[in-house]
């Protein structure tokens, strides 16, 4: 036992048999092991076992400092083994405590669950996963079929998690693989069921219509055998997925639409078998087969509709999974195709004509024309050359580019856009949560109602045949399928439509609130203006231009602000060497300070001058105001408590800014211009656009207070900003719009994102909001009105089961058709 004790001690364990010999975690339920030459070692997961084998392969035992080895650290970083050690008493086998453990103790798992036919399927899978020991934060998306979760490897494993899902009747596969398998299987079952059902209906029609009148009961009874033989494959082959999911749900105490269908089909089939044994002509094989066939048809139509309305998600996901052509290490070395996930920042790759850029990067060689419409919604082509940035998903229309990757595949702007869209789908608003709650209670309520109706009919002396017909009709006509898809189908349609218009919806509930905004606050720099500052001139007082540039460039060279980049670029263009600076500080909303050649230098706005006790002389003040009155931005600089001059920057107004302001005015929406620039500059831009309310020289905290003040006065306020200095205001607003790509893609404060920066897309957002609210309201009305009307009619015996099946199918079609009608309607700006 000496070797085992040494291994346990080195792993940080305490000699217990229930801890992993490598990482020290409790073994839990998925423990595995391997034999050494003398002893048996225990591991919490297969990853730990394989790493143990590699670490001990040389000496037959773990090295003393194995945790510091490159292999161990690489395996932790890759998620092969857990990274941290839990107290063995933390989670006994079979128990989990939400919130315990750190992110390093968990691993992530993503896979597809195929065969979800309605939102209740997603809810069932999520509930089962929540009850699975070791599974944390499961998220199931009905429209993408994607399951995402975190799990504790010492309590469960991917094999066990997937096994539980498959026992419910769903197929699983890796994300991105076998997307059409479920649809193909459904189509086969539908085809076979439809052929047999048509023949069953024709033969049943002969019995119902009296064509066999005059034949002996024995001869008529023989006609039941063909009906039985045709019904068996329809019910038990075509309906098997329905039965498996209904049974799987009952095992976990859950009911769904599948429960109603399974009970109805089996009741009709079993009653017909009993009637056939009694030589009765009152058989309902046609009802059972028609029910299964119509349900399969409805679900095929739903899957096809889901694919159509979610095509935007699928296209972006496929663009992010394209392979990359790596450039050869040296000239003459062949190019190599690899998966995008294999490329690391700093790797060079080649993009040729009519190929898509798979990763974010910077052009190092070549030039070309790029179509970014898949990302921005704009169909214009942009030119890119050396040192220009490119976004993943762009199509190279012309030319050839060599690009150096700046981000990996998981961090690319395209992948982040997909993740943001998926998060929007996963996030449920209050209306959707209410509908889900009603749908889950609806099935038990209908079963109870059918049981009460059957008991009442039996009490009043109705025949068993009549009782069965009415109860079946109640169950069939009240299936809540249309109710289940009413909200999520509309949501995915609007999010997908928004993507085609260059709008990323991060919060669908906020999208619905856009239509109610009466005030829109717009940041000036980078939102109303292009944000492409160009240095126009420099005005100096008692100092020459080269000296001024050498000092201010020294304190700006480490900054990533676009004004700082322009200053440094201009200084280098003039061949001016920057002085060495230290003690550099960036003051939010003010400017930058630092010490250069013994001088305390500063560059920024008038507030920064006041902090340093430096007031511009009359000459500088007059010149600065002249520039500000023309809409230019003035940035002062100086040192040792004196203002030495200012820089003049020009930032052109966006071509579509005036069109947006006129559109807002026609809708009686108040426009407010907000900026950190001087009052005169802000006023000049506001007057050129016809904006009456404007506020200049505002700090980020001032912007938040302005938004809060507008809200306190009863205004529904939206905020449009570039997402850099406007995070607080964006978070405070009722609805926030983040403009531009790059940094803004990861901005958590925004509700809607416009990667292209098109101001016209804000008008599109109002249209999307109107459509979204109208669509959801109409869908819910159609679903609820149908059920409220149909259930009493069915209970009164005015409908047959066959009519109920068709009515259920038509109700789902009305919701689907309404969604496609509204989402597909052309939009004319200004309406």
N, C-alpha and C positions, 0 to 999 in steps of 0.2 A: 504493500500500500504506500510505500515511500514515494514513488513517482506520482501517484494520484494526489497525495498531500502536498507535494511541491507545486503541482500544477494549480491546485485550488488556491494555495496561498499566494502564488504569483498573480493569479487572476483577481485577487482581492477578495476571494471567498473566505469562508470560515470552516471549511471542511465538511459542509453539508452536502448530502446526496441530491438535494433538490435545486441546486444552482448550477448555472452553466460554467464549465471549466475554462471558457475563454473570456466572456464578458462579465460573468458574475450575476447575470439576471436569473430570476426564478425560472425553472424549467417549464412550468405550466402544463398545458394539455398537448402541446405539439413537440415534446422533447424528442430528441434523436440522439444517437450515440454511435461510437465506433470503438473498436478494440485496439489497444496497443499490444505490445509483445507480452505484457503481463496483466494489465489492468484494463477496465472499461471506463471510458470517459463519457460524460454527459453534456449535451449542448441544448440551448434553448431553441435553436433553429438550424436548418441545413447550412445557412451561410456561415455560422460560427464553426460548424463541423469542418467545412471545406477549408476555411482559413486556418483552423488549427492544424490540419494536415499539412498545409504548405509551410507554416511557421516551424513545425516540428520535424519536417522531412529530413533536415540535415543532421540533427543530433538525436532525434527521437524524443525530444522533450522541448517545452517552450523555453525560449531564451529569457534571461532575467528581465530584460527591458523590452519585452515584446510589444508593449503599448506604444513605445516610441518608434517602432520600426516603420519604414515607409509603406510596407505592405498593409500593416494594420490600419494606419491612418488613411490610406487610399480606400480601403474597404469600408471604413466608417463614412468617409465622404461620399462614396458611391451608394450607400444605403444597403450594402450587402449584409452587414452586421449592425446591430444597434450601437449607438455611440455612447450612451451613458448607462450607469449602473443604478438599478432600483433596489430599494430595501426589500429583501425577500418577503417580508411580512406585509408589503404594500398591497399586493393583490393576489390573494389565494386563487388557485385554479377555479375557473368558472365564475369569477367575479370581476367586475371592473368598476372603477370609481371615476366618473367624468371629471376632467380637469387635473387629474394627477399625472405626474410625469412631465417631462419636457419634450420639446419637439424632437430632440435627438433620440428619445426612446422609441419613437414611432417610425413606421415606414409607410409610404404611400402606395396605393394600388388603384389603377384605373383600367376598366374593361367595359365591354359592351354587353348589355343584357338584351338579347333579341326576343321579340315576341310580346312586347308591351303593347297592348291594343287599346288602352285607355288610361287616363291619369291615375285611376285607382290601382293599376298594376304597379306604377312607380311608387305609390304610397305604400303598397304592401311590401315591396322589396325593401324600401327604406325602413319600415317598421321591423321587419325580420332582422335586418342588419343591426339595428339599434339594440336588439335583444341578444345579439351574438357576443359572447364574452371576448373582449380584446379589440372590438371594432369601435372606432371613434369617428364622429362627425361624418356619417355617410350622407352622400348627396346623390340623388337619382334624377336624371333629366328624362322626362317622357319623350320629348321631341327629338333629342339626339341619341337616345338609348344608351347614354354614357353613365356609368356608375363610378363615382370618386369617393374614396374613403381613406382614412388612416387606421393603422392597426398596430397592436403590440405583438411583436414576433414571438415573445415567450408565452403568449396566451393563445394565439391562433396563427393560421397560415393562409396564404392565398388559395391553396387547394381546398381547405376546409370552408373558406368563405364562399368560393365559387360553387362548391358542392351544395351548400344550403340554398343558393339561388336556383340551381338546376333542379333541385327537388321540388321547387315551386312550379316547375313546368316551363322555365325560360332557358334559352340557350345562351351560352356565354362565349365570347371570343375577345381577342386583343383589340384594343381601340384601333379603328381604321381597317380591320380585316373582316371579310365575309359579310359585307353590308347587305347583300342581296339574298342571303341564304333564307332568311325568314320569309321574305316576299315571294321567293320561288316556291318554297314549301307551301305557303298559303295558297298560291295560285294553283298548284297541283290538287290540293284538297278541295278547293273551290270548283275546279273543273270536273272532277269525279263526282262530287256531291251534286252539282248542277245537272249533269246528265241523268243521274239516277233519280233525282227529285222530279225532273220533268216527266219521266216515265211513271213515277209514283203518282203524280198529280193526274195524269191522263187516266190511269186505271181507277183511281179513287173517284174521279169525275163520273166514270161509268156507273160506279156503285151509287153515288149520290143522286144521279139524274134519272135513275130508273131504267137504264138500258138493259139491266139484267132481270127486269120484271118478268115473271113467268117461269123463271128457272127455279129448280128445287133449292131449298136451303143448303143442302150438302154441296151442290155444284157452286153455289155462290160462295160458300165457305172456302172452297179450293182457291178462289181468287185472292184470298188473303195471304197465301203462301208467297206468291211473287212480290206482294207489297212488303212482306216481312224480309225477304231476301234482299230487296233493294234498299230497305231502310237500315239494315244492320251496318253496312259499310259507311253510309252517310253519317249515322249517329256516332258510331264508335271509331271510325277513322277520321272523317271530317271534323267531328266534334271533340276528338281526343284532347287537343290543346286547351279547349274550354274546360273540359272535365278536370284535367290535371291542375289548372290554375285555380279552379273553384275548390278542389280538394286541398290543395296547398294552402289556400287562404283559410279554410276552415280549421286546418291543423294548428294554425297560429291565431285562431279566434277572430278572423276577419272575413267579412263578406264583401262581394263586389257584384258588378253586372254579370260576371261569369257565373256567380252563384244562382242568380235568377234564371239565366238561360239553361244551365245544367239541370236545375230542378224541373223546369218546364219541359225540356226535351225528354228527360228520363221519365217524367210522369206520363207524358203522352205515349211514349214508346211502351212502357210497362203496362199501361192500361190497355193498349191495343193488343199486346201479347196475351193478356188475360182474356180479352174479348175474342181473340182468335181461337183460344182453347175452348171457348163456349159456343163456337160457330156463329158469333154475332157479326153483323155487318157494320156496327158502329165502331169503326176503327179510325185511329188518328195517326197512323204512320205518316200520312201526308203532312200533318201539322208538325211532327217532330223533324222530318226531313226539310220541310220548308223553312223552319226556324233556323236550323243549323246552316243551311245554304244562304239565307238572307243575312245572317250574322257574319258569315265568312265574306260575303260580298261587301257588306258595309265596312268591314275592317280592311278589306283590300282597298276600297275607295279612300278610307281614312289614311292608310299608309301612303298611298299615292299623293294625297293632298298634303300630308306632312312633308313629304319629299319636295313637293313643289314650293310650299311656303318657306321651307327651311333651306332652299337651294343656296342662299347667300352664305349660310354657315358651312355647308358642305364644300362650296367652291373655295372659301378661304382656308379651310382645314386642309384641302388637297394641295393648295398652293404652298402651304407651310411644310408639306411632306415631300416636296420634290428633291431630287438628288442634286449634288453640287459637283461641278467639274473643277477639281483642285489643280492649280498651276504647278508645273514641274519645278523642283527645287533649283535646277540649273537649266540653262538654255539647251535644248535638245532632249531634256528629260520628258518622257511621255506624260500627258495629262491623265488624271485618275478620277473616276466617278465614285463618290462616296455619299452616304446618307448625310442629310443636313445636320443631324445630331452629332456626327463625328467631327465636324469642323469646330475649331477653337478660335477665339479672338486672336488676330494676328496672322491667321492663315490667308494665303492668297488664292482666289478662285477666278475662273474665266466665265464670262457670259457672252454668248454670241447672239446674232440677230434672231428674233422671234423666240427667244428663251426668256424665262422669268428669273429675276433675281431672288435667290432663295434665302439670303441672309442680309441683315443690315450691314452696311460697310461704307468705305470711302474709296473713290476711284484713284488708282495709282498709275494707270496707263490707259490710253485710248479715250475716245469720246463717242457719244451716241445720243439717240433720242429715246426717251422713256415714256411709256404710257402708264400713269399711276391711277387710272380710273377705278381699278379694283379696290383701291385703298381710300381714295378721296372722293369718288363719285364724279369727278371732273373728267371729261373726255379729251382734254387738251394734252398735247405732247410737250414734254419739257426736255431741254438739253442738259447733259451732264458731261463734265470733263474732269481732268486731274484735280484732286483735292475736294471735289464735290461729294456730298453725301448721297447715298441711295437707300431706299427702303425696300425691305423684303416684300415680294409680291409684285414689284414693278415689272412691266413687260418691255424688253428692249426691242423697239421697233426698227431701229437702224443703228449700225455700228458694231463695235466690239469693245468690251471693257474688261480690264483686270482690276479686281476689287480686293481690298484687304478687309477681312471681317472685323467689325468692331464689337459685335455681340454674338453669343452663341444662339443656336436655334430656339432654345427655350426662352431667351430674353429678347428675341427679335420683336420689332414693332408689330409684325403680322401676327405672331403667336400671341402677343399681349392683347391685340384686338379680338382675336378669337376667344381668349380667356374672358375678356370683359363681356363679350356677348353671351357666353355661357353663364357667367355669373348673373347677368340680367335675367336669363331664363330661369335660373335656379331660385332667384329671389322672388318670393310670393308676396303680393300686396294683400290688403285686408279683404278686398272683394274675392280674390282667388282663394284665400284661406277659408272664407265663409262658404263658398261653393263646395270646397273640398269637404268641409264638415257636414254640410247638408247631404252631399253625395254618399258619405260613409253611413249616415243615419238613415238614408233613404231606403236602402236595401232591406235592413231589418224591419223598417216600418211597413214596407210593401208586403213582406212575408207575413207579418202580423195581420195586416189588413186582409190579405187573401185567406188566412186561416179563420179570421172572424167572419168574413163573408161566407166561406164554406160551411162553418158551423151554423150560421143563421139560416142558410138555404136548407141544410139538413133538418134543422128544427122545424121549418115550415113545410117539410115533406117533399122537397124537390128530389128528383131522381139522381142517382150517382153520376149518370152521364151529363146532366145539366150542371151539377155542382162542379164537375171536372172542367167543363167548358168555360164556365164563368171564372173559376179560379185561375185557369191557364191564361185566359184573356187578360185578367188583372196583372198577372206576373209579366206577361209579354209586353203589354202596351206601356208599362210604366218603367221599363229599363232606362236608367239615367245616363245612357251613353252620351246623348246630345248635351246634357247638363255638364258632364265631365269635361267635354272638349270645348265648351262655349268660350271660356276665358282663355285657357292656354293656347288654343288655336289662333285666336285673335292676337294674342301677345307675340307669338313667334312670327306671325305674318307682319306685324308692324315693326318689330325689331329687324327682320330681314329686309323690309322695304326701306327702312331708315338707312341700312348699310348701303343699299344701292344708290341712295342720295347723298352719301358721304357723311352720315350721322351715326355715331356709335351710341347706342342707348345703354347706359350703365344702370339706370333705375327706371323701370317701366312705370312705376307709380308717379314718378316725377314727370314723365312724358305726358301722362294724362292731365297733370296740373298745368301744363304749358298754356293750354287754351284759356285758362282763367287769369293769366298775368295781365296786370294793367300798367305796370312800370317795368322798363327794361334799362338796366344800368350797364353802360359799355365802358370798358377800360379803353384809353386812347392808344397807348403805344403797343403795337403788335396786334391790336384788335381792329380798331377803326383805321389805323395806319398800317403800313406794310411791316413795320418793325425792322426795316432794312436801313438802319441809320448810316448815312454817309457824311463824313466830315467835310463841311463846306469851306470853313475858314477858321483862322485863329486871330484873336484880337489881344495884343499884349500891351502892358503899361510898365515902362521902366525896366523891361527885360527883353532880350531878343528871342526870337521864335525857337531856335535850336536849343538854347538853354532850357526854355520852358518845356519842350518836348522830352528832353533827356530826363528831366525830373519827374514829370507826371507819368511818363511811360514806365519809369522804374517802379512806381507803386501800383500801376495797373497791369503789369505783365503777368501776374499770377491769377488775375480775375478772369472768370468765364463770361462776364456780362458783355453783351454785344457792343456797348459803347467802349468798354475797355479794349475789346479786340480790335475795334476800328482805330483807336488811338495808337496801339502798339503797331498795327499794320502800317499806319501812315508814318510813324517814326522810323521804322525799318526801311520803308520806301525811300525816305530822305537820307538814309545812311547814317542815322543818328544812333549812337550806342547808348543804351540805357545805363543810368547810374545804378550802383548797388543799393538796394533799399532793404530796410528791416523794420520790425514792429508794425507791419502793415495790418490794417483793420478795415473790414468792409462793414459799414454802418447801414443797416436796412433802411431804404427809403431816403437816405441822405447822400452817401458817396463813399469815398475811400480816403484813409489817412495813412501816413507812414513817415519814416525818417530817411532822408536821402542826403548824403554828404553833410551830415550834421544839421540839416534843415528839417523842421517838422512841416511836411507838405500835406496838402489836402486838395481834393477835387470833388465837386458835387454841386448841390443846389444852394439856394440862398440860406436855407436853414443851417446847412453845414458851415457857411460863412459866419453866421451869427454865433454858432458854438465856439468858433475860433476867434471871435471878436474882430473879424475882418469885414469891414464894410467897403464895397466897391466905391471908387472915387466917382465924381460926377461924369467924367468922360466915359468910364466903363459902363456906368448905369444907363446913360443915354443910348450908347451903342447897343447894349443888351436889349433894351426895351424896343428899339427899332427892329431888331431881329425877331423878337418874340411876337410882335404885332403882325408879322408876315407868316406866323405859324412855325417858325424855326424853334428848335430846342437849344437852350443855352446852358452850358456847364461851366461853372466858374472854377478857377484853380488859384493857388497861392501857397505861400509858406511863411513861417515865422510871424503869423498874425496879420499878414497883409495880402490883399487880393491883387494878383499880378495880371489877371486877364481872364478870358473865357474862350471856350470852343463853341462853334456853331455847327449843329447837326441838322440835317434835313431828313424828314421821314414822310414820304408821299402818302396821301390818303388812298385807301383801297378804292378801286374803281366801282365796286358795288355798294359802298357805304351809303351814298346818297339815295340809291334805290331802296335800301332797307329802311332808312329814316322816313322816306315818303310812304312806304308800305305801313310802317308803324303808325304814322299820323292818320292814314286812312282808316285804320282799325281803332283809332282813339286810344292808342297805347303811348304812355308818356316815355320819352327817351331822355336819359340822363348821361352826360359824358363825365368821366372820372379819370384823373391822371395824377401822377406824381410829379409831372412837369410843372413849370411855372404857370401862374394864373393867365398871363398874357398869351402864352403859347396855346394853352387849353381853350381860351376864349376864341382865338383865331380859328382853330379847327372847328369848334362848335358852331361859330357863325357861318362858316363855309358850308356846313351841313344843315343849317337851319335848326339846330338844337338850342332850346332856350335855357335849359338847366344844365349847368356845368360847374365842376369843382376841380381846381388845380392845386398843385403842391400838397397832395394828400399822402400821408404815410399809410402803410398797410393797415394799421390799427384804425386810422381815420376812415378808411374805406368800409371796414366792418361796422363802425358806428353809424355811417351814413345809411348802410343797408338796414341796420336795426331801427334807425329813426323812421325810415320809410315804412317799415313793417308796423311800427307802433302807431303810425298815422292811418293804418288800415289798408295799405297798398299791398297787393300780391306782387312781389318783386322778383325779377329774374336778373342774374348777373352774368355778363359775358366778359371773360378775361383770357389772358394767355397762359394762365396756370402757373406762372413763376412767382410774381409778387402778389397775386390775387387769391391765394389759397384760402385765407381767412374769410374774405368777402364771398368767395364761391361757396364755402361751407355754410355761411350765414343765410344766404339767399334761399328763397322758396324753391327755385329751380336754377341750376347753374349750368352754364355752357362753357366748356374749355376749348379754346381754339388752338389749332396747330398740332403737330405730331411730336415725336421724340419724347421729351420730358413729360409732356401732357398725357401721353398714353398711360403712364403709371399714376396719374394724379388721382388720389382717392377722394378729393373734395368735389369733383364734378359729377353731375347727373347725366349730361349729354356731352359728347365730344365730337368736334368737327375737325378731323385731321387736316383737311385742305385749307382751313382758315377762311372758307367762303362765308361771308356774312349773309348771302342769299339763302344759305342752308338754315338760318334761323327761321325764316318764313316757312321753309319746308317743315321745320319742327312743329310749328303751329298747325299745319295741315295734318301731319301725322297724329298729333294730339286729338284733333277733331275726329279724325277717322277712327282712332283707337277707342275713344269713349263711345262713339256712335255704334261701332261694331260690337263691342262687349254688351252694351245695353240691349241691342236688338237680338243678339244671340241668346242672352239670358231670358229675354221676353219670350222668344220662340220656344225655348226649352221648358220654362216654367208654365207658360200658357198651355202647351201641349199636354203636360202631365196633369195639370189642374182640371183640364177639360176631359181628357181621355179616361181617367180612372173612374169617375162616376158613371160614364157611359158604359164602360166595360162591366162594372158591377151590376148595372141594370140589365145586362144580357142583350144589349143592342148590337154587339159586335161579336164576330166569330174569332177564334184564335188566329186564323189565316189573315184576316183583316188587321188584327192587332200586330202581327209580325211585320206586315207591309207598312203600317202606320209608324211603327218604331223606326224602321229603315228610312222612311221619308222624313221623319223628324231630324235624324242625323244629317240627311242630305240638305235640308233647309239651312242648318247651321253652317255646314261646309260651303254651300253655295253662297250664302250671305257673306261669309268671310272672303271668299275669292272675288265676289262682286265689288266689295268696298275696297279691298286692298289693291285690286287691279284697275280701279277707276283712274283716269288721267287727271292730273292736277295742273291747273293754270294759275300761275302766281298772280296774286291780286284778287282772287275770288274770295 
